[in-house]
Amino acid sequence: KNLPQFPFSLCRFLQFYQNSSLDINDNFINIFKDTTRTPLKFVSLRNSSITDEGMRHLLQHKLISLSLWYCDKISNNSWPYLKANGSELKNLELGKFVDVLKNREPNEKTPIDFQMDLPKLKRLVLNGVALQSSITFSHLSELSYLDLTACLFADFSLESLVHLPQLQTLILFNVWPLEREISTICKLTRLQM
């Protein structure tokens, strides 16, 4: 079929659809399967019932910005899709009730090992993630904004942030335990007040 390309901003269409209290689910996301005719670059989803399958389709667009909050059908099965398609990602927000980096079961204590292999990432928001010692941010040389609100430092250290040349903003609201990181925070001299 010779389908026309859409002349309007599809990202604004997504925003309008969501602001109209309509659910963005996998069936809706199927509209964007063809990445050449329905290109997306900036996606922000709130209270969506999209699943890992829908995420697979979205991430094939090589997004520049992805913000997910209260999307409780997304699991850590989406992480490989994000890693495989995140080469252009500059902004990533994984907010409340988005389990890309968490186990779905709250009593499951098995650590999830993930690495942020996102070379162009400038802004990262992680909410309520248990950060393990194997996680480092030191290779994210473009990172200028990092929000770790409500994260749990499970043998994790902020030491990898000391050598980030662009880091200007660090948010550590409701992080636990934080007291052992005070000396490392003092080394982060590039942070803006």
ZAMARGU-4260 file (C-alpha; in steps of 0.2 Angstrom, whole numbers, plus 5000, padded with zeros to 4 digits):
<rodrens>
0) 5000/5000/5000 | 5005/5018/4997 | 5001/5026/5013 | 5003/5045/5015 | 5015/5052/5028
5) 5007/5062/5042 | 5010/5081/5039 | 5007/5085/5058 | 5017/5083/5073 | 5014/5065/5079
10) 5021/5069/5096 | 5008/5083/5099 | 4995/5071/5093 | 5001/5058/5107 | 5000/5072/5119
15) 4983/5078/5114 | 4976/5060/5115 | 4983/5058/5132 | 4977/5075/5138 | 4959/5070/5132
20) 4960/5056/5145 | 4961/5043/5132 | 4972/5028/5136 | 4988/5025/5126 | 4989/5006/5125
25) 4997/4993/5113 | 4983/4994/5101 | 4985/5013/5099 | 5004/5012/5098 | 5002/5000/5083
30) 4998/5016/5073 | 5016/5020/5075 | 5023/5003/5069 | 5030/5011/5053 | 5044/5021/5059
35) 5046/5030/5042 | 5028/5035/5039 | 5024/5039/5058 | 5041/5045/5065 | 5042/5049/5084
40) 5056/5057/5093 | 5049/5064/5109 | 5037/5053/5119 | 5029/5057/5136 | 5017/5044/5143
45) 5007/5046/5160 | 4995/5033/5166 | 4996/5023/5151 | 4992/5004/5149 | 5006/5001/5136
50) 5015/4985/5139 | 5032/4978/5134 | 5026/4974/5117 | 5020/4992/5114 | 5037/4998/5121
55) 5046/4987/5108 | 5037/4997/5094 | 5040/5014/5102 | 5058/5011/5105 | 5061/5006/5087
60) 5059/5025/5083 | 5076/5029/5090 | 5068/5042/5102 | 5077/5057/5108 | 5067/5059/5123
65) 5056/5046/5133 | 5047/5050/5149 | 5036/5036/5157 | 5026/5039/5173 | 5013/5028/5181
70) 5014/5015/5167 | 5012/5000/5177 | 5011/4987/5163 | 5029/4990/5158 | 5041/4978/5166
75) 5060/4975/5166 | 5057/4965/5150 | 5058/4982/5141 | 5076/4985/5146 | 5084/4975/5131
80) 5073/4985/5119 | 5079/5002/5127 | 5097/4996/5126 | 5096/4991/5108 | 5087/5007/5102
85) 5094/5020/5114 | 5108/5027/5104 | 5100/5043/5101 | 5091/5045/5118 | 5096/5062/5126
90) 5082/5062/5140 | 5076/5047/5149 | 5063/5047/5164 | 5058/5031/5172 | 5046/5037/5185
95) 5034/5030/5198 | 5026/5013/5194 | 5037/5010/5179 | 5046/4994/5182 | 5059/4994/5168
100) 5073/4994/5181 | 5064/4985/5195 | 5057/4968/5199 | 5038/4968/5198 | 5036/4959/5214
105) 5040/4971/5229 | 5046/4956/5239 | 5058/4950/5225 | 5075/4955/5231 | 5085/4949/5216
110) 5096/4963/5210 | 5093/4968/5192 | 5109/4972/5184 | 5108/4985/5170 | 5120/4997/5162
115) 5116/5013/5155 | 5124/5011/5137 | 5116/5027/5131 | 5130/5037/5124 | 5120/5054/5121
120) 5110/5054/5137 | 5110/5071/5145 | 5096/5070/5157 | 5091/5055/5167 | 5077/5053/5180
125) 5076/5037/5190 | 5062/5035/5203 | 5062/5022/5216 | 5075/5011/5209 | 5087/5000/5219
130) 5104/5004/5213 | 5117/4990/5214 | 5136/4992/5215 | 5138/4985/5197 | 5129/5001/5190
135) 5140/5015/5185 | 5136/5031/5177 | 5154/5036/5173 | 5154/5032/5155 | 5139/5045/5152
140) 5150/5059/5148 | 5136/5070/5141 | 5125/5068/5157 | 5121/5085/5165 | 5106/5081/5175
145) 5103/5066/5186 | 5088/5064/5197 | 5088/5049/5209 | 5073/5053/5219 | 5067/5039/5231
150) 5081/5027/5225 | 5089/5014/5237 | 5108/5013/5237 | 5111/4995/5238 | 5130/4994/5239
155) 5129/5008/5226 | 5141/5023/5227 | 5140/5040/5219 | 5159/5039/5216 | 5156/5036/5198
160) 5148/5053/5196 | 5164/5063/5202 | 5172/5062/5184 | 5157/5067/5174 | 5162/5083/5165
165) 5145/5089/5162 | 5135/5085/5178 | 5127/5101/5184 | 5112/5095/5193 | 5110/5081/5205
170) 5094/5077/5215 | 5094/5065/5229 | 5077/5068/5237 | 5072/5054/5249 | 5087/5043/5244
175) 5092/5030/5257 | 5105/5028/5264 | 5113/5044/5260 | 5124/5048/5275 | 5138/5037/5268
180) 5139/5047/5252 | 5142/5064/5260 | 5161/5064/5256 | 5158/5059/5238 | 5145/5073/5236
185) 5158/5086/5242 | 5169/5080/5228 | 5155/5085/5215 | 5162/5103/5212 | 5153/5106/5196
190) 5136/5105/5203 | 5126/5122/5201 | 5117/5129/5217
</rodrens>
